[in-house]
Amino acid sequence: MTVAIFLISWFGLPETFTINVVGHEAKVVKNWHIFFCVGSGLWAGLIIGFVTEYFTSNAYTPVQDVADSCRTGAATNIIFGLALGYKSVIVPVFAIAVAIYLSFSLAAMYGIAVAALGMLSTLATGLAIDAYGPISDNAGGIAEMAGMSHEVRERTDALDAAGNTTAAIGKGFAIGSAALVSLALFGAYVSRAGIASVDVIQPKEFVGLIVGAMLPYWFSAMTMKSVGKAALAMVEEVRRQFRTIPGLMEGTTKPDYKRCVKISTDASLKEMIPPGALVMLTPLIVGTLFGVETLAGLLAGALVSGVQIAISASNTGGAWDNAKKYIEAGASEHAKSLGPKGSDAHKAAVIGDTVGDPLKDTSGPSLNILIKLMAVESLVFAPFFAANGGWLFRQ
């Protein structure tokens, strides 16, 4: 891929061309500059993929440490899993930062945009490994419901564990590319709004920065609570059916599947209204009332905070899931020492996996939408905000 990028950059682009930079002199860019911009995005994505695999695969020490912490209960499992997620942010953030610095130095905001394309150049592979996860997970569920042999379930569990890792890698690529795309959109917004520079020392920008950094936490709180409310309704419905449907406990009567499906589908649609409103209305309110400078700070804060929360949430959830699979498989002496299914360590791992599912499947991936959609909406309404915004600061 790197060789192909070099050939396309060398033969497909003019030797030099000029890029207009807002508030600065025009920048002369050479074709090999673009190669390094695209290459930095590609290699940053590769690094993110390797780091994600290391922190979420049960073949490596971090997940094995999380599994080992289950010896002493669910509390230590939760603590180790959260620590793993926080630690897994370090290297990806450095990789993204280096790609941004190199790309901006060589080709300004255009360089960051093509770096995002470089990270997305492996999109076909990313989509394939991301789709593999739910396919293998559902295969395991079908094997369980069909009452297939223990050997079949062992194999689907191994595939499911690999699927958790590949899904986490796919999420890592998505988060990294979202960061670069959002930064490029941020640059376009600054240009279209006519902002000479975003100075965080100024109170307008700094207030926006602080509030923007808070938004991913607010958004994640909404999505996590939505999952909790849906799960609560589902558990209560299952308990009600066991109490009221004769023969259900003995297995002679079928449960009311439609009612459970209705609870899930209703919650998945209705509970997303408040988070969606938060994402859509915040740029409009901030831009109209506080102006383009405050909105610029808001976008920067949401980008910086959202990327790190998304990486942490995705990797924490993946690690907890694979820690449970590690104990269930018992493929090593260490795993066997933690006990079979039903042991105290396994029960603690199940609790961690249950907490991690909304992190890796809901809050983490949805933050990509938060940072990109806010940037796109701000870019679309930038001329309006520049002409009519900042009502609270008008004399």
C-alpha positions in Angstrom: 0.0 0.0 0.0 2.8 2.4 0.8 4.5 1.8 -2.5 1.2 2.3 -4.3 0.7 5.6 -2.5 4.2 6.7 -3.5 3.6 5.9 -7.1 0.3 7.7 -7.2 1.7 10.7 -5.5 4.8 10.9 -7.7 3.1 10.3 -11.1 -0.4 11.4 -10.5 0.2 14.8 -8.9 2.0 17.9 -10.3 5.5 18.4 -9.0 4.5 21.5 -7.1 1.1 23.2 -6.4 -0.1 26.0 -4.2 -2.5 25.8 -1.3 -4.2 28.8 0.2 -4.0 29.0 4.0 -6.4 31.2 5.9 -4.6 34.0 7.7 -1.3 33.0 6.3 0.6 33.2 3.0 -0.1 30.6 0.3 1.9 27.4 0.8 3.8 25.7 -2.0 3.4 21.9 -1.7 5.4 19.2 -3.5 4.1 15.9 -4.6 6.3 14.0 -2.2 4.9 16.0 0.6 1.5 14.5 -0.1 3.1 11.0 -0.1 4.3 11.6 3.5 0.9 13.0 4.5 -1.0 10.0 3.2 1.6 7.6 4.5 1.5 9.1 8.0 -2.3 8.5 8.1 -1.8 4.9 6.8 0.9 4.1 9.3 -0.9 5.7 12.2 -3.9 3.5 11.4 -1.6 0.5 11.3 -0.1 1.4 14.7 -3.6 1.9 16.2 -4.6 -1.6 14.9 -1.5 -3.3 16.4 -2.1 -1.5 19.8 -5.8 -2.4 19.8 -5.0 -6.1 19.1 -2.4 -6.1 21.9 -4.9 -4.7 24.5 -8.0 -6.7 23.5 -6.7 -10.1 22.4 -6.6 -12.8 25.1 -3.3 -14.0 23.5 -1.5 -11.1 25.2 -0.7 -10.1 28.8 -3.2 -7.2 29.3 -6.3 -9.3 28.8 -4.8 -12.2 30.8 -4.1 -9.8 33.6 -7.8 -8.7 33.5 -8.8 -12.4 33.6 -6.5 -13.1 36.5 -8.0 -10.2 38.5 -11.3 -12.0 38.4 -9.9 -14.3 41.1 -10.8 -11.7 43.8 -14.2 -10.7 42.4 -16.0 -8.4 40.0 -14.6 -5.2 41.6 -11.0 -5.9 40.8 -12.0 -7.0 37.3 -13.7 -3.7 36.7 -10.7 -1.8 38.1 -8.2 -3.7 35.9 -10.5 -3.3 32.8 -10.8 0.4 33.2 -7.1 0.8 33.7 -6.5 -1.2 30.6 -8.8 1.1 28.6 -7.1 4.2 29.8 -3.7 2.9 29.1 -4.6 1.8 25.6 -5.3 5.4 24.7 -1.6 6.5 25.0 0.0 5.1 21.8 -2.9 5.7 19.5 -3.1 9.4 20.6 0.6 9.8 20.0 0.2 8.1 16.5 -2.6 10.5 15.6 -0.7 13.5 17.0 2.4 12.7 14.9 0.3 12.2 11.8 -1.4 15.5 12.4 1.8 17.4 13.0 3.6 16.0 10.0 0.7 16.5 7.7 -0.1 20.0 8.8 3.6 21.0 8.6 3.9 19.7 5.0 0.5 20.7 3.5 -1.6 22.5 6.1 -5.2 21.4 6.5 -5.1 19.8 3.1 -2.4 17.5 4.4 -4.6 16.4 7.3 -7.5 15.7 4.9 -5.3 13.4 2.8 -3.9 11.8 5.9 -7.5 10.8 6.7 -7.7 9.3 3.3 -4.5 7.4 4.0 -6.0 5.9 7.1 -9.1 5.0 5.2 -7.2 3.4 2.3 -7.5 0.1 4.1 -11.3 0.5 4.3 -12.0 -2.8 2.6 -10.0 -4.7 5.1 -11.4 -2.7 8.0 -15.0 -3.4 6.9 -14.3 -7.1 6.5 -12.8 -7.6 10.0 -15.4 -5.4 11.5 -18.2 -7.5 10.0 -16.5 -10.7 11.0 -17.1 -10.0 14.7 -20.9 -10.0 14.8 -21.1 -12.9 12.3 -19.0 -15.1 14.6 -20.9 -13.9 17.6 -24.3 -14.8 16.1 -22.9 -18.2 14.9 -22.2 -18.9 18.6 -25.7 -17.9 19.6 -27.2 -20.1 16.9 -25.1 -23.0 18.1 -26.2 -22.4 21.7 -30.0 -22.2 20.8 -29.8 -25.2 18.5 -28.3 -27.3 21.3 -25.3 -28.3 19.2 -22.4 -30.3 20.7 -19.9 -28.9 23.2 -17.1 -29.1 20.5 -19.1 -26.8 18.2 -19.6 -24.3 20.9 -15.9 -24.3 21.8 -15.0 -23.5 18.2 -17.5 -20.7 17.9 -16.2 -19.3 21.2 -12.7 -19.2 19.7 -14.1 -17.5 16.6 -16.0 -15.1 18.8 -13.0 -14.2 20.8 -11.1 -13.4 17.6 -14.1 -11.4 16.4 -14.0 -9.3 19.5 -10.5 -8.3 18.7 -11.1 -7.7 15.0 -14.1 -5.6 15.9 -12.0 -3.5 18.3 -9.4 -3.0 15.6 -12.1 -1.8 13.2 -13.4 0.6 15.8 -9.8 1.9 16.3 -9.5 2.7 12.6 -12.9 4.3 12.6 -12.0 6.5 15.6 -8.6 7.5 14.2 -10.0 8.4 10.8 -12.9 10.3 12.5 -10.3 12.4 14.4 -8.5 13.3 11.2 -11.7 14.0 9.2 -13.1 16.1 12.0 -10.0 18.1 12.2 -10.1 18.7 8.5 -13.7 19.8 8.8 -12.7 22.0 11.7 -10.2 23.7 9.4 -12.9 24.2 6.7 -15.2 25.7 9.3 -12.6 28.2 10.5 -12.0 29.2 6.9 -15.7 29.5 6.0 -16.5 31.4 9.2 -13.7 33.9 8.5 -11.8 33.3 11.8 -8.2 34.5 11.5 -7.0 32.2 14.3 -8.5 30.2 17.2 -6.9 31.6 20.3 -7.7 29.5 23.4 -6.4 32.3 25.7 -9.4 34.3 24.8 -12.4 33.7 27.1 -14.9 32.9 24.2 -12.7 30.2 22.8 -11.7 28.8 26.2 -15.3 28.5 27.4 -16.2 26.7 24.2 -13.2 24.4 24.7 -14.3 23.4 28.2 -17.9 22.8 27.3 -16.9 20.9 24.2 -14.7 18.6 26.2 -17.7 17.9 28.4 -20.1 16.9 25.6 -18.7 13.4 24.9 -19.3 12.6 28.6 -22.8 13.9 28.5 -23.5 12.0 25.3 -22.0 8.8 26.7 -24.0 9.2 29.9 -27.2 9.3 27.8 -26.3 6.2 25.7 -25.1 4.2 28.7 -28.3 5.0 30.6 -30.4 4.1 27.6 -28.9 0.6 27.5 -29.4 0.3 31.2 -33.1 1.2 31.0 -33.6 -1.2 28.1 -31.9 -4.0 30.0 -34.0 -3.3 33.1 -37.2 -3.5 31.1 -36.0 -6.7 29.4 -35.1 -8.4 32.7 -38.4 -7.4 34.3 -40.3 -8.8 31.2 -38.4 -12.1 31.4 -39.2 -12.4 35.1 -42.8 -11.6 34.4 -43.1 -14.3 31.8 -41.5 -16.9 34.1 -44.1 -16.0 36.8 -47.2 -15.8 34.6 -46.7 -18.3 31.7 -47.4 -21.9 32.9 -44.8 -24.5 31.9 -42.2 -22.0 30.8 -39.8 -22.9 33.6 -40.2 -26.6 32.7 -39.5 -25.9 29.0 -42.9 -27.2 27.8 -44.2 -23.8 26.7 -42.6 -21.2 24.4 -42.0 -17.7 25.8 -43.4 -14.5 24.3 -40.5 -13.6 22.0 -42.3 -10.8 20.3 -42.7 -8.8 23.5 -38.9 -9.0 24.2 -38.1 -7.9 20.6 -40.6 -5.0 20.9 -38.8 -3.8 24.1 -35.4 -3.8 22.4 -36.6 -2.2 19.2 -38.6 0.5 20.9 -35.7 1.4 23.2 -33.2 1.4 20.4 -35.2 4.1 18.6 -36.8 6.2 21.3 -33.8 6.3 23.6 -31.6 7.8 20.8 -33.7 10.9 20.5 -32.1 12.8 23.4 -28.5 12.0 22.3 -29.3 12.9 18.7 -30.9 16.2 19.8 -27.8 17.0 21.8 -25.5 16.5 18.8 -27.8 18.5 16.4 -28.9 21.4 18.6 -25.6 22.2 20.4 -23.8 23.7 17.4 -26.9 25.7 16.5 -27.4 27.1 20.0 -23.7 27.9 20.6 -23.2 29.4 17.2 -26.3 31.6 17.4 -25.9 32.8 20.9 -22.2 32.8 21.4 -20.7 33.2 18.0 -18.2 31.5 15.7 -15.2 31.8 18.1 -17.0 29.9 20.9 -18.2 27.3 18.5 -14.7 26.8 17.2 -13.6 26.1 20.8 -16.5 23.8 21.3 -15.6 21.7 18.2 -11.9 21.4 19.3 -12.9 20.4 22.8 -15.3 17.7 21.6 -12.7 16.3 19.2 -9.9 16.0 21.8 -12.1 14.5 24.5 -14.3 12.3 22.3 -11.4 10.5 20.5 -9.9 9.5 23.8 -13.1 8.4 25.5 -14.0 6.4 22.3 -10.7 4.5 22.2 -10.9 3.8 26.0 -14.5 2.6 25.9 -14.0 0.3 22.9 -10.8 -1.3 24.2 -12.1 -1.7 27.8 -15.3 -3.5 26.5 -13.3 -5.7 24.2 -10.8 -6.7 26.9 -13.6 -7.6 29.4 -15.3 -9.8 26.7 -12.2 -11.6 25.8 -11.2 -12.1 29.5 -14.5 -14.0 29.9 -13.8 -16.0 26.8 -10.3 -16.7 28.1 -11.6 -18.2 31.3 -14.3 -20.2 29.5 -11.9 -21.7 26.9 -9.4 -22.9 29.5 -6.9 -23.3 26.7 -3.8 -22.7 29.0 -2.8 -23.8 32.5 -3.4 -20.2 33.7 -6.9 -20.2 32.3 -7.7 -23.6 33.8 -6.5 -22.3 37.2 -9.3 -19.7 37.1 -11.9 -22.3 37.0 -14.5 -23.6 34.5 -17.9 -21.9 33.7 -19.8 -21.2 36.9 -16.7 -20.6 39.1 -16.4 -17.4 41.1 -13.8 -16.0 38.7 -16.0 -16.8 35.7 -19.0 -15.0 37.4 -16.8 -12.0 38.0 -15.7 -12.0 34.3 -19.4 -12.2 33.2 -20.1 -9.1 35.2 -17.2 -7.3 33.5 -18.4 -8.4 30.1 -21.9 -7.2 30.8 -20.6 -3.8 31.8 -18.3 -3.7 28.8 -20.9 -4.4 26.1 -22.6 -0.9 26.2 -19.1 0.6 26.3 -17.7 -1.1 23.2 -20.9 -1.4 21.2 -22.8 1.8 22.1 -20.9 4.6 23.7 -17.5 4.1 22.0 -18.5 3.9 18.4 -21.3 6.5 18.6 -18.8 9.1 19.7 -17.5 9.1 16.1 -20.8 10.4 15.0 -20.7 13.1 17.7 -17.4 14.7 16.6 -18.1 14.3 12.9 -21.7 15.4 12.8 -21.1 18.5 14.9 -18.2 19.5 12.6 -20.3 19.0 9.5 -23.3 20.9 10.9 -21.0 23.8 12.0 -19.4 23.9 8.5 -22.8 24.1 6.8 -24.1 26.9 9.1 -20.8 28.8 9.3 -21.8 31.7 7.0 -25.1 32.2 9.0 -23.2 32.1 12.3 -20.6 34.6 11.0 -23.3 37.0 9.8 -25.9 36.6 12.5 -24.4 34.7 15.5 -23.1 35.9 18.8 -26.4 37.5 20.0 -25.3 37.5 23.7 -22.2 39.6 22.9 -23.8 42.2 20.7 -23.6 45.8 21.9 
